[in-house]
């Protein structure tokens, strides 16, 4: 039989050797093409110039531009976003998808906000990427209805082409009834949360004071004027001044907890106290929360209360001999 012939086994050995050589060469070629097991750290290209990135790393990666986007605070032509993310393990030759900062902002059409409610107008501007400037409250029968829309103090017609990020000022109706609104609690809010919270309450942002030197994203509202309480009301359109501190330098959690305690005490007592007693209690608690010291000066006390409510103090008798000092 042929199984007993020596020639058969020689041919079989040759065939197996050929197959092994073919498989070995194929594996080596495949490994060379895919760089199997050869991984490197993905560099961080965000913020770097697109041309610099391609010039220095095109031998390691294939760059694919996905989109361009206008970003106000980033250099034109810089990389805004990348995928894979920086510091991830990737193979050489990997496709890197990126978004670059464009030379000019995206253009949008100005909507018709006239006769919309303020809340509807704010939502519409936000969805288009347009900023809300000042809210000017004017005599009009409908409260919080948009009367006119402006860009750079000039009326702007619906359909006008604007850059994304353009600031739009609104004339808003005062209405025929109560022209006051409650002051929202801004304490602890971030810079991005601040302006929408005020506009939704029909108020404007006033002076902004930065108390620390820190990264912009760490700032939160530490103090506000008019100060917040659950009963404080001000005229529509009133500017609210804010003082900002970094969350890295101040215990906002404890500060907010004390503010909630103050609100609970006020709600429990506001039915049983006169206006002067209530506002004295509010301002006294604000002093305690903000860490101000007490003194015996009745004039300082009256001046501080007077900031909240203009009253005649000639007939007011206060039995407690201790009064607080407005100074921090």
PALORO-791559 format. One record per residue: residue number from 1; residue in three letters; chain; x, y, z of N, C-alpha, C in turn. Coordinates in pm, whole numbers, plus 50000, padded with zeros to 5 digits. Example, Ala and Ser with C-alpha at 12.3 -4.5 7.8 and 13.67 -1.06 7.14 Angstrom:
// residues 2
SITE  pos  code  unit   n_xx   n_yy   n_zz  ca_xx  ca_yy  ca_zz   c_xx   c_yy   c_zz
SITE    1   ala     A  51319  49431  50780  51230  49550  50780  51320  49670  50780
SITE    2   ser     A  51285  49775  50708  51367  49894  50714  51290  50003  50787
***
This chain:
// residues 328
SITE  pos  code  unit   n_xx   n_yy   n_zz  ca_xx  ca_yy  ca_zz   c_xx   c_yy   c_zz
SITE    1   unk     A  50084  49879  50000  50000  50000  50000  50087  50125  50000
SITE    2   unk     A  50027  50243  49952  50105  50366  49941  50146  50423  50076
SITE    3   unk     A  50067  50386  50187  50103  50436  50320  50237  50379  50367
SITE    4   unk     A  50276  50269  50306  50401  50205  50347  50517  50253  50262
SITE    5   unk     A  50486  50335  50161  50592  50381  50072  50659  50505  50132
SITE    6   unk     A  50790  50510  50123  50868  50622  50178  50841  50752  50104
SITE    7   unk     A  50815  50742  49974  50791  50862  49891  50668  50939  49941
SITE    8   unk     A  50567  50867  49988  50444  50931  50037  50473  51022  50155
SITE    9   unk     A  50551  50976  50249  50579  51054  50369  50667  51175  50337
SITE   10   unk     A  50753  51158  50239  50834  51273  50196  50747  51383  50139
SITE   11   unk     A  50653  51342  50052  50561  51440  49992  50472  51506  50098
SITE   12   unk     A  50427  51429  50197  50341  51482  50305  50419  51583  50388
SITE   13   unk     A  50543  51554  50419  50626  51647  50497  50649  51776  50422
SITE   14   unk     A  50674  51762  50291  50693  51883  50209  50568  51968  50207
SITE   15   unk     A  50450  51904  50192  50323  51976  50187  50297  52049  50319
SITE   16   unk     A  50321  51980  50432  50299  52042  50563  50394  52161  50584
SITE   17   unk     A  50519  52144  50536  50616  52252  50549  50574  52375  50469
SITE   18   unk     A  50522  52350  50347  50476  52461  50263  50360  52534  50329
SITE   19   unk     A  50264  52457  50384  50148  52518  50451  50194  52602  50570
SITE   20   unk     A  50289  52549  50649  50340  52621  50766  50407  52752  50724
SITE   21   unk     A  50487  52745  50616  50555  52865  50568  50454  52969  50522
SITE   22   unk     A  50350  52925  50450  50246  53018  50401  50175  53085  50519
SITE   23   unk     A  50137  53004  50621  50068  53059  50738  50157  53156  50815
SITE   24   unk     A  50285  53122  50829  50378  53207  50903  50397  53342  50832
SITE   25   unk     A  50418  53335  50700  50437  53458  50622  50311  53544  50626
SITE   26   unk     A  50191  53481  50617  50064  53554  50621  50046  53625  50754
SITE   27   unk     A  50081  53555  50863  50068  53613  50997  50159  53735  51012
SITE   28   unk     A  50282  53722  50964  50376  53832  50974  50330  53954  50892
SITE   29   unk     A  50278  53923  50774  50230  54031  50689  50110  54099  50752
SITE   30   unk     A  50020  54019  50810  49900  54074  50875  49938  54158  50996
SITE   31   unk     A  50036  54111  51073  50080  54186  51190  50143  54317  51150
SITE   32   unk     A  50213  54316  51040  50275  54439  50993  50173  54540  50947
SITE   33   unk     A  50065  54490  50886  49961  54580  50837  49879  54639  50950
SITE   34   unk     A  49846  54556  51049  49757  54600  51157  49832  54651  51278
SITE   35   unk     A  49967  54636  51278  50050  54673  51394  49996  54606  51520
SITE   36   unk     A  49971  54479  51511  49913  54401  51620  49997  54414  51747
SITE   37   unk     A  49928  54454  51856  49993  54466  51986  50075  54592  52003
SITE   38   unk     A  50083  54677  51900  50163  54799  51908  50070  54917  51939
SITE   39   unk     A  50061  54957  52064  49971  55063  52107  50049  55182  52159
SITE   40   unk     A  49991  55302  52139  50053  55425  52190  49944  55509  52257
SITE   41   unk     A  49988  55605  52336  49894  55696  52401  49848  55802  52301
SITE   42   unk     A  49716  55825  52297  49662  55928  52210  49697  56066  52266
SITE   43   unk     A  49766  56150  52189  49798  56286  52236  49671  56370  52254
SITE   44   unk     A  49682  56476  52331  49571  56571  52349  49589  56684  52247
SITE   45   unk     A  49503  56685  52145  49513  56785  52039  49423  56905  52063
SITE   46   unk     A  49332  56898  52160  49236  57005  52184  49309  57135  52220
SITE   47   unk     A  49276  57241  52148  49340  57371  52170  49461  57396  52083
SITE   48   unk     A  49514  57288  52021  49630  57303  51932  49583  57335  51790
SITE   49   unk     A  49672  57397  51714  49642  57434  51576  49627  57310  51489
SITE   50   unk     A  49527  57311  51401  49501  57196  51314  49621  57164  51225
SITE   51   unk     A  49681  57267  51165  49795  57245  51075  49913  57185  51151
SITE   52   unk     A  49939  57232  51272  50047  57177  51355  50022  57030  51386
SITE   53   unk     A  49899  56994  51418  49862  56857  51450  49890  56763  51332
SITE   54   unk     A  49846  56804  51212  49863  56720  51093  50010  56708  51056
SITE   55   unk     A  50083  56820  51065  50225  56820  51027  50307  56728  51117
SITE   56   unk     A  50276  56724  51246  50359  56651  51342  50311  56508  51369
SITE   57   unk     A  50188  56476  51337  50135  56344  51375  50072  56267  51260
SITE   58   unk     A  50083  56315  51136  50021  56245  51023  50087  56109  50997
SITE   59   unk     A  50211  56088  51044  50275  55957  51027  50220  55854  51126
SITE   60   unk     A  50157  55901  51231  50103  55810  51333  49952  55788  51320
SITE   61   unk     A  49881  55889  51267  49735  55879  51262  49682  55930  51129
SITE   62   unk     A  49561  55886  51096  49488  55940  50981  49382  56035  51035
SITE   63   unk     A  49393  56165  51005  49303  56266  51059  49184  56288  50967
SITE   64   unk     A  49065  56287  51025  48942  56305  50948  48863  56420  51010
SITE   65   unk     A  48845  56530  50935  48770  56646  50982  48621  56616  50976
SITE   66   unk     A  48554  56627  51089  48411  56595  51098  48327  56720  51078
SITE   67   unk     A  48366  56833  51142  48284  56953  51139  48369  57073  51181
SITE   68   unk     A  48317  57192  51157  48378  57315  51208  48274  57387  51292
SITE   69   unk     A  48321  57455  51396  48230  57515  51493  48291  57645  51542
SITE   70   unk     A  48208  57750  51551  48258  57876  51606  48254  57871  51758
SITE   71   unk     A  48369  57895  51819  48380  57899  51966  48447  58031  52002
SITE   72   unk     A  48376  58114  52073  48419  58252  52099  48555  58261  52164
SITE   73   unk     A  48582  58176  52262  48703  58190  52344  48818  58099  52301
SITE   74   unk     A  48810  58041  52180  48919  57955  52132  48975  58009  52002
SITE   75   unk     A  49107  57991  51978  49169  58044  51855  49111  57979  51729
SITE   76   unk     A  49099  58058  51625  49051  58009  51496  49149  57904  51444
SITE   77   unk     A  49098  57792  51394  49183  57687  51339  49233  57588  51441
SITE   78   unk     A  49196  57606  51568  49238  57511  51671  49141  57395  51681
SITE   79   unk     A  49186  57285  51736  49103  57167  51750  49010  57185  51870
SITE   80   unk     A  48880  57170  51848  48781  57187  51954  48749  57055  52024
SITE   81   unk     A  48747  56947  51946  48710  56816  52002  48777  56707  51920
SITE   82   unk     A  48810  56596  51985  48874  56485  51915  48817  56352  51963
SITE   83   unk     A  48824  56253  51877  48785  56116  51909  48876  56021  51830
SITE   84   unk     A  48951  55934  51899  48952  55897  52041  49001  56010  52132
SITE   85   unk     A  48961  56000  52260  49000  56100  52357  49148  56092  52390
SITE   86   unk     A  49200  56202  52442  49340  56209  52482  49372  56105  52589
SITE   87   unk     A  49493  56049  52580  49547  55952  52676  49486  55811  52665
SITE   88   unk     A  49397  55790  52568  49348  55654  52547  49452  55575  52468
SITE   89   unk     A  49454  55442  52486  49549  55355  52416  49497  55320  52278
SITE   90   unk     A  49572  55352  52175  49529  55327  52037  49647  55271  51958
SITE   91   unk     A  49617  55215  51841  49721  55165  51751  49763  55275  51655
SITE   92   unk     A  49887  55267  51612  49934  55358  51510  49852  55339  51383
SITE   93   unk     A  49828  55449  51313  49748  55443  51193  49599  55457  51219
SITE   94   unk     A  49560  55476  51346  49419  55488  51383  49359  55614  51322
SITE   95   unk     A  49231  55606  51280  49158  55725  51236  49128  55813  51356
SITE   96   unk     A  49158  55942  51345  49127  56040  51450  49027  56140  51393
SITE   97   unk     A  48908  56143  51451  48802  56233  51406  48807  56360  51492
SITE   98   unk     A  48797  56476  51427  48811  56599  51505  48720  56710  51450
SITE   99   unk     A  48691  56807  51540  48614  56927  51506  48707  57046  51524
SITE  100   unk     A  48708  57137  51427  48797  57251  51430  48717  57380  51454
SITE  101   unk     A  48781  57478  51517  48716  57608  51543  48716  57689  51414
SITE  102   unk     A  48598  57733  51373  48584  57806  51246  48615  57954  51264
SITE  103   unk     A  48627  58025  51151  48665  58166  51153  48551  58258  51196
SITE  104   unk     A  48428  58221  51170  48316  58308  51205  48203  58224  51263
SITE  105   unk     A  48121  58284  51347  48012  58209  51410  47905  58168  51309
SITE  106   unk     A  47832  58067  51347  47719  58022  51265  47614  58131  51258
SITE  107   unk     A  47546  58139  51145  47443  58241  51127  47305  58182  51155
SITE  108   unk     A  47219  58263  51217  47082  58220  51246  46987  58335  51214
SITE  109   unk     A  46859  58301  51197  46757  58403  51170  46695  58451  51300
SITE  110   unk     A  46677  58582  51310  46611  58640  51425  46463  58601  51423
SITE  111   unk     A  46414  58541  51532  46271  58503  51536  46182  58624  51568
SITE  112   unk     A  46055  58608  51548  45958  58712  51587  45913  58685  51730
SITE  113   unk     A  45962  58767  51822  45930  58748  51964  45817  58838  52012
SITE  114   unk     A  45774  58930  51929  45671  59025  51970  45540  58953  52004
SITE  115   unk     A  45483  58993  52118  45358  58938  52171  45373  58798  52231
SITE  116   unk     A  45495  58744  52230  45518  58619  52303  45536  58651  52451
SITE  117   unk     A  45514  58551  52536  45544  58571  52677  45695  58575  52694
SITE  118   unk     A  45741  58634  52802  45885  58643  52826  45947  58503  52831
SITE  119   unk     A  45879  58410  52896  45933  58275  52907  45948  58210  52768
SITE  120   unk     A  45848  58229  52680  45856  58174  52545  45970  58239  52467
SITE  121   unk     A  45987  58370  52483  46092  58442  52411  46230  58395  52456
SITE  122   unk     A  46247  58378  52586  46377  58332  52638  46410  58193  52584
SITE  123   unk     A  46309  58106  52580  46329  57971  52530  46367  57972  52382
SITE  124   unk     A  46301  58058  52304  46328  58067  52161  46470  58117  52134
SITE  125   unk     A  46512  58222  52205  46648  58275  52187  46753  58173  52227
SITE  126   unk     A  46728  58103  52335  46824  58003  52383  46840  57889  52283
SITE  127   unk     A  46729  57845  52223  46736  57733  52128  46813  57770  52002
SITE  128   unk     A  46817  57899  51968  46888  57945  51849  47033  57984  51878
SITE  129   unk     A  47071  57983  52005  47207  58022  52041  47226  58172  52048
SITE  130   unk     A  47116  58247  52062  47125  58393  52079  47121  58426  52227
SITE  131   unk     A  47200  58525  52267  47205  58564  52408  47098  58667  52440
SITE  132   unk     A  47054  58665  52565  46956  58762  52612  47031  58875  52681
SITE  133   unk     A  47010  58998  52634  47073  59113  52696  46991  59163  52812
SITE  134   unk     A  46958  59292  52810  46882  59352  52919  46732  59336  52894
SITE  135   unk     A  46656  59330  53002  46509  59332  52994  46463  59471  53036
SITE  136   unk     A  46405  59545  52942  46354  59679  52971  46202  59670  52986
SITE  137   unk     A  46152  59701  53105  46008  59691  53128  45941  59824  53098
SITE  138   unk     A  45840  59817  53012  45772  59938  52962  45622  59925  52987
SITE  139   unk     A  45553  60040  52982  45408  60040  53001  45340  59964  52887
SITE  140   unk     A  45268  59861  52923  45197  59778  52825  45091  59699  52901
SITE  141   unk     A  44979  59676  52837  44866  59614  52906  44896  59471  52952
SITE  142   unk     A  44980  59400  52878  45006  59259  52910  45138  59246  52985
SITE  143   unk     A  45131  59194  53107  45253  59175  53186  45339  59064  53126
SITE  144   unk     A  45469  59090  53118  45568  58993  53068  45546  58954  52922
SITE  145   unk     A  45477  59040  52845  45466  59017  52700  45575  59097  52630
SITE  146   unk     A  45642  59038  52531  45748  59108  52459  45687  59213  52367
SITE  147   unk     A  45732  59337  52383  45680  59449  52304  45770  59480  52185
SITE  148   unk     A  45902  59477  52206  45997  59508  52099  46127  59431  52123
SITE  149   unk     A  46203  59410  52015  46330  59338  52021  46439  59422  51956
SITE  150   unk     A  46558  59424  52018  46667  59511  51972  46798  59435  51964
SITE  151   unk     A  46883  59483  51872  47024  59446  51868  47103  59575  51857
SITE  152   unk     A  47194  59599  51952  47271  59723  51956  47179  59845  51957
SITE  153   unk     A  47074  59839  52040  46980  59949  52062  46898  59985  51937
SITE  154   unk     A  46902  59898  51836  46825  59921  51714  46722  59810  51699
SITE  155   unk     A  46593  59844  51672  46493  59738  51653  46536  59642  51543
SITE  156   unk     A  46521  59512  51567  46562  59411  51470  46438  59335  51424
SITE  157   unk     A  46423  59324  51293  46305  59260  51236  46321  59108  51232
SITE  158   unk     A  46211  59035  51242  46216  58889  51227  46276  58852  51091
SITE  159   unk     A  46358  58748  51089  46422  58703  50966  46559  58763  50942
SITE  160   unk     A  46596  58865  51020  46730  58925  51007  46836  58820  51041
SITE  161   unk     A  46940  58812  50959  47047  58714  50981  47144  58768  51085
SITE  162   unk     A  47166  58690  51190  47254  58729  51300  47358  58621  51326
SITE  163   unk     A  47471  58663  51381  47569  58566  51429  47515  58497  51553
SITE  164   unk     A  47540  58368  51566  47511  58299  51691  47587  58366  51803
SITE  165   unk     A  47520  58384  51918  47584  58450  52030  47555  58599  52038
SITE  166   unk     A  47485  58654  51935  47447  58795  51939  47355  58821  52058
SITE  167   unk     A  47374  58936  52122  47292  58974  52238  47167  59049  52192
SITE  168   unk     A  47051  59003  52238  46923  59061  52200  46858  59122  52325
SITE  169   unk     A  46826  59250  52317  46758  59321  52427  46609  59322  52400
SITE  170   unk     A  46531  59309  52507  46385  59300  52492  46315  59409  52572
SITE  171   unk     A  46214  59474  52509  46116  59555  52582  46003  59462  52625
SITE  172   unk     A  45969  59464  52752  45871  59371  52807  45763  59451  52880
SITE  173   unk     A  45637  59407  52868  45525  59478  52928  45521  59468  53080
SITE  174   unk     A  45483  59580  53143  45468  59584  53288  45333  59529  53334
SITE  175   unk     A  45231  59541  53247  45098  59499  53287  45027  59607  53366
SITE  176   unk     A  44904  59581  53403  44823  59683  53471  44811  59659  53620
SITE  177   unk     A  44855  59545  53668  44840  59513  53811  44968  59533  53888
SITE  178   unk     A  44999  59435  53971  45119  59439  54054  45244  59439  53967
SITE  179   unk     A  45332  59536  53988  45453  59549  53906  45578  59504  53981
SITE  180   unk     A  45560  59412  54076  45672  59360  54153  45684  59209  54134
SITE  181   unk     A  45801  59158  54167  45827  59015  54156  45916  58971  54271
SITE  182   unk     A  45911  58843  54302  45995  58788  54408  46139  58774  54359
SITE  183   unk     A  46233  58798  54448  46374  58780  54417  46409  58633  54433
SITE  184   unk     A  46462  58567  54330  46498  58425  54342  46624  58408  54427
SITE  185   unk     A  46641  58291  54481  46761  58261  54558  46873  58221  54462
SITE  186   unk     A  46972  58307  54450  47084  58282  54359  47204  58220  54428
SITE  187   unk     A  47201  58212  54560  47316  58163  54635  47352  58021  54591
SITE  188   unk     A  47479  58002  54557  47526  57871  54515  47515  57845  54366
SITE  189   unk     A  47452  57935  54291  47437  57912  54147  47567  57945  54073
SITE  190   unk     A  47591  57873  53963  47709  57896  53882  47687  58016  53791
SITE  191   unk     A  47792  58061  53724  47781  58175  53632  47683  58144  53520
SITE  192   unk     A  47684  58021  53470  47593  57985  53361  47447  57979  53406
SITE  193   unk     A  47424  57953  53534  47287  57944  53586  47232  58079  53628
SITE  194   unk     A  47320  58175  53649  47283  58302  53710  47187  58385  53625
SITE  195   unk     A  47226  58414  53502  47147  58503  53417  47010  58444  53383
SITE  196   unk     A  47000  58316  53343  46867  58259  53317  46775  58265  53438
SITE  197   unk     A  46828  58243  53558  46746  58247  53680  46688  58387  53701
SITE  198   unk     A  46767  58490  53676  46719  58627  53691  46618  58664  53583
SITE  199   unk     A  46646  58629  53459  46555  58662  53350  46420  58591  53366
SITE  200   unk     A  46422  58467  53412  46296  58395  53434  46215  58458  53546
SITE  201   unk     A  46280  58535  53633  46210  58606  53740  46181  58752  53701
SITE  202   unk     A  46202  58787  53573  46179  58922  53522  46273  59024  53585
SITE  203   unk     A  46397  58984  53607  46498  59070  53666  46623  59072  53578
SITE  204   unk     A  46714  59164  53605  46837  59178  53528  46959  59154  53615
SITE  205   unk     A  47069  59119  53551  47196  59105  53621  47256  59245  53638
SITE  206   unk     A  47301  59275  53759  47363  59404  53787  47514  59391  53786
SITE  207   unk     A  47578  59444  53890  47723  59436  53900  47766  59296  53943
SITE  208   unk     A  47872  59247  53883  47927  59115  53918  48067  59134  53976
SITE  209   unk     A  48086  59087  54099  48214  59104  54169  48273  58967  54196
SITE  210   unk     A  48399  58947  54152  48471  58821  54176  48559  58839  54300
SITE  211   unk     A  48531  58758  54402  48600  58772  54531  48732  58695  54534
SITE  212   unk     A  48749  58596  54449  48868  58511  54448  48934  58516  54311
SITE  213   unk     A  49054  58461  54304  49120  58436  54178  49120  58285  54157
SITE  214   unk     A  49038  58240  54064  49021  58095  54045  48969  58068  53905
SITE  215   unk     A  48959  57939  53870  48905  57899  53740  48759  57941  53731
SITE  216   unk     A  48718  57990  53615  48586  58048  53598  48474  57949  53630
SITE  217   unk     A  48497  57819  53602  48392  57720  53624  48370  57689  53771
SITE  218   unk     A  48458  57736  53860  48442  57707  54004  48364  57814  54078
SITE  219   unk     A  48334  57926  54010  48267  58036  54079  48119  58006  54101
SITE  220   unk     A  48071  58046  54221  47929  58038  54256  47889  58166  54330
SITE  221   unk     A  47760  58195  54327  47711  58316  54393  47723  58299  54544
SITE  222   unk     A  47793  58394  54607  47814  58393  54752  47723  58494  54821
SITE  223   unk     A  47696  58604  54753  47616  58711  54812  47540  58781  54700
SITE  224   unk     A  47425  58837  54732  47345  58908  54632  47278  59029  54697
SITE  225   unk     A  47254  59131  54615  47187  59252  54662  47095  59302  54551
SITE  226   unk     A  46962  59310  54572  46890  59284  54696  46911  59140  54744
SITE  227   unk     A  46921  59123  54875  46943  58991  54930  46816  58907  54920
SITE  228   unk     A  46834  58777  54921  46721  58686  54906  46651  58661  55039
SITE  229   unk     A  46519  58660  55034  46438  58600  55140  46309  58556  55073
SITE  230   unk     A  46235  58469  55137  46114  58413  55075  46002  58516  55062
SITE  231   unk     A  46019  58637  55119  45912  58737  55111  45957  58865  55039
SITE  232   unk     A  46083  58872  54997  46135  58994  54935  46081  59010  54793
SITE  233   unk     A  46021  59128  54767  45972  59161  54633  46036  59291  54586
SITE  234   unk     A  46064  59301  54456  46124  59420  54397  46053  59453  54267
SITE  235   unk     A  46078  59572  54214  46019  59614  54087  46068  59525  53973
SITE  236   unk     A  45982  59499  53875  46021  59424  53757  46139  59492  53689
SITE  237   unk     A  46235  59413  53646  46352  59466  53576  46463  59514  53667
SITE  238   unk     A  46445  59501  53799  46548  59545  53893  46679  59471  53869
SITE  239   unk     A  46793  59542  53863  46922  59473  53852  46964  59414  53987
SITE  240   unk     A  47014  59293  53985  47058  59225  54107  47210  59212  54101
SITE  241   unk     A  47278  59272  54198  47423  59264  54207  47463  59132  54274
SITE  242   unk     A  47571  59072  54226  47614  58944  54283  47763  58947  54313
SITE  243   unk     A  47801  58876  54419  47940  58855  54455  47968  58706  54441
SITE  244   unk     A  48076  58672  54372  48107  58533  54341  48232  58488  54414
SITE  245   unk     A  48227  58364  54465  48345  58303  54526  48366  58164  54467
SITE  246   unk     A  48490  58118  54472  48521  57984  54420  48472  57879  54518
SITE  247   unk     A  48413  57773  54465  48367  57663  54550  48486  57591  54615
SITE  248   unk     A  48606  57616  54564  48725  57556  54626  48768  57629  54753
SITE  249   unk     A  48717  57751  54771  48759  57833  54884  48647  57862  54984
SITE  250   unk     A  48527  57807  54960  48414  57839  55046  48321  57720  55056
SITE  251   unk     A  48266  57699  55177  48178  57585  55202  48034  57623  55167
SITE  252   unk     A  47998  57607  55039  47864  57645  54993  47757  57551  55049
SITE  253   unk     A  47790  57426  55072  47691  57331  55123  47638  57376  55259
SITE  254   unk     A  47728  57413  55349  47687  57459  55481  47614  57592  55472
SITE  255   unk     A  47664  57680  55385  47602  57811  55366  47457  57798  55319
SITE  256   unk     A  47432  57708  55223  47296  57687  55172  47207  57623  55278
SITE  257   unk     A  47264  57536  55359  47186  57473  55466  47135  57578  55565
SITE  258   unk     A  47221  57674  55600  47180  57782  55690  47073  57869  55626
SITE  259   unk     A  47083  57892  55495  46983  57972  55425  46847  57904  55427
SITE  260   unk     A  46846  57772  55412  46719  57698  55417  46657  57704  55557
SITE  261   unk     A  46742  57700  55659  46692  57713  55796  46627  57850  55815
SITE  262   unk     A  46691  57955  55762  46635  58090  55770  46498  58096  55705
SITE  263   unk     A  46483  58038  55586  46354  58039  55517  46246  57969  55599
SITE  264   unk     A  46282  57858  55662  46185  57784  55743  46136  57866  55861
SITE  265   unk     A  46229  57936  55925  46191  58019  56041  46103  58135  55997
SITE  266   unk     A  46137  58196  55885  46056  58308  55834  45915  58263  55799
SITE  267   unk     A  45904  58150  55728  45772  58099  55690  45687  58067  55812
SITE  268   unk     A  45752  58021  55919  45678  57984  56039  45631  58106  56118
SITE  269   unk     A  45695  58222  56097  45665  58339  56180  45603  58457  56106
SITE  270   unk     A  45598  58452  55973  45557  58571  55899  45412  58613  55922
SITE  271   unk     A  45327  58520  55965  45188  58554  55991  45170  58625  56126
SITE  272   unk     A  45266  58608  56217  45250  58658  56353  45333  58782  56382
SITE  273   unk     A  45413  58829  56285  45500  58943  56308  45462  59061  56220
SITE  274   unk     A  45488  59181  56271  45468  59301  56190  45580  59309  56086
SITE  275   unk     A  45564  59401  55989  45665  59416  55885  45802  59451  55943
SITE  276   unk     A  45803  59545  56038  45930  59587  56094  45997  59473  56172
SITE  277   unk     A  45919  59395  56244  45973  59282  56319  46026  59174  56225
SITE  278   unk     A  45951  59150  56117  45990  59047  56022  46119  59083  55951
SITE  279   unk     A  46129  59207  55905  46249  59247  55834  46370  59259  55927
SITE  280   unk     A  46346  59296  56051  46455  59297  56149  46508  59155  56169
SITE  281   unk     A  46418  59059  56177  46458  58920  56195  46535  58870  56073
SITE  282   unk     A  46486  58903  55953  46553  58859  55830  46695  58913  55823
SITE  283   unk     A  46709  59043  55849  46841  59103  55837  46935  59054  55947
SITE  284   unk     A  46881  59031  56065  46963  58977  56173  47016  58839  56138
SITE  285   unk     A  46930  58756  56077  46973  58622  56039  47074  58627  55924
SITE  286   unk     A  47056  58722  55832  47156  58739  55726  47292  58774  55785
SITE  287   unk     A  47290  58857  55887  47416  58894  55951  47484  58774  56014
SITE  288   unk     A  47403  58690  56080  47458  58571  56143  47515  58476  56038
SITE  289   unk     A  47442  58457  55929  47484  58364  55825  47612  58411  55758
SITE  290   unk     A  47622  58541  55733  47739  58595  55663  47855  58623  55758
SITE  291   unk     A  47836  58594  55887  47946  58604  55981  47976  58744  56030
SITE  292   unk     A  47877  58838  56024  47901  58973  56073  47891  58978  56225
SITE  293   unk     A  47956  59075  56286  47960  59086  56430  47846  59171  56482
SITE  294   unk     A  47812  59154  56612  47707  59233  56676  47768  59354  56748
SITE  295   unk     A  47691  59462  56754  47733  59580  56829  47612  59638  56900
SITE  296   unk     A  47626  59755  56964  47515  59816  57036  47464  59940  56963
SITE  297   unk     A  47496  59953  56835  47464  60077  56763  47327  60068  56697
SITE  298   unk     A  47228  60138  56751  47092  60135  56697  47086  60199  56558
SITE  299   unk     A  47171  60299  56529  47167  60365  56399  47210  60270  56287
SITE  300   unk     A  47313  60187  56315  47355  60087  56216  47242  59989  56189
SITE  301   unk     A  47172  59951  56295  47061  59857  56282  46952  59915  56193
SITE  302   unk     A  46913  60037  56220  46806  60101  56143  46846  60119  55998
SITE  303   unk     A  46973  60159  55976  47020  60177  55838  47014  60046  55761
SITE  304   unk     A  47050  59935  55826  47051  59806  55759  46910  59761  55727
SITE  305   unk     A  46819  59778  55822  46679  59742  55797  46622  59828  55685
SITE  306   unk     A  46661  59953  55683  46608  60047  55585  46646  60009  55442
SITE  307   unk     A  46752  59931  55427  46788  59882  55295  46680  59792  55238
SITE  308   unk     A  46609  59722  55324  46505  59630  55279  46368  59696  55268
SITE  309   unk     A  46339  59791  55357  46204  59848  55361  46210  59988  55418
SITE  310   unk     A  46157  60087  55346  46158  60224  55396  46044  60243  55493
SITE  311   unk     A  46075  60258  55621  45976  60275  55726  46018  60390  55817
SITE  312   unk     A  45922  60443  55892  45949  60546  55990  45982  60480  56123
SITE  313   unk     A  46104  60504  56174  46146  60436  56296  46126  60522  56422
SITE  314   unk     A  46065  60641  56408  46053  60731  56523  45978  60668  56638
SITE  315   unk     A  45875  60587  56605  45791  60529  56711  45823  60383  56739
SITE  316   unk     A  45933  60333  56681  45968  60193  56699  46050  60175  56825
SITE  317   unk     A  46009  60083  56910  46084  60052  57031  46140  59912  57020
SITE  318   unk     A  46271  59898  57042  46336  59768  57037  46400  59744  57172
SITE  319   unk     A  46357  59640  57241  46399  59617  57379  46539  59558  57389
SITE  320   unk     A  46577  59474  57291  46707  59406  57300  46819  59509  57293
SITE  321   unk     A  46916  59501  57381  47023  59600  57385  47132  59572  57283
SITE  322   unk     A  47129  59454  57220  47235  59421  57125  47185  59439  56983
SITE  323   unk     A  47266  59504  56902  47234  59526  56760  47359  59489  56679
SITE  324   unk     A  47335  59456  56551  47449  59408  56473  47512  59519  56394
SITE  325   unk     A  47637  59496  56360  47714  59587  56279  47710  59539  56135
SITE  326   unk     A  47679  59628  56040  47665  59590  55900  47798  59549  55838
SITE  327   unk     A  47909  59593  55897  48040  59562  55838  48070  59413  55850
SITE  328   unk     A  48131  59354  55745  48168  59213  55747  48288  59194  55839
***
